[in-house]
Amino acid sequence: MGVINEFKAFAVKGNVIDMAVGIIIGAAFGKIVTSFVGDVVMPPIGLLIGGVDFSDLAITLKAAEGNAPAVVLAYGKFIQSMIDFVIVAFAIFMGIKAINQLKREEAAAPTLPPVPTKEEELLSEIRDLLKAQNNRP
């Protein structure tokens, strides 16, 4: 029973639950980013570079024989994945940069000092009166 209770205490901790929520949201965000790159960013880039698709580039190391498939070094898919990664990383960088800019503007906004409460004003008056009373000759 000790292991079960220990596991239950571990699984119910806030950190584990927060991590699980973060992973689920991250997976959903990954789908959004993939769609953004594939459906919004890549078509204009493909148009600019003449519709080049690197994923078809490959070197055949061994031709197909009978039922055995060909052994292919598909370096084009790797190049395409690298390009996709750079685009995704840049898009995320720009998003984080925008969020940080908003945070800086929010932090730079001047805040007025809090207005003292009635109790604080009365205590300040009492303090000042006591100081004046102690400083009398």
Secondary structure, DSSP 4 states (H G I P E B T S, - for coil): -HHHHHHHHHHHSHHHHHHHHHHHHHHHHHHHHHHIIIIIIHHHHHHHTTS--GGG--EEEE--BTTBPPEEE-HHHHHHHHHHHHHHHHHHHHHHHHHHHHHHHHHHS--PPPPPPHHHHHHHHHHHHHHHHHT--
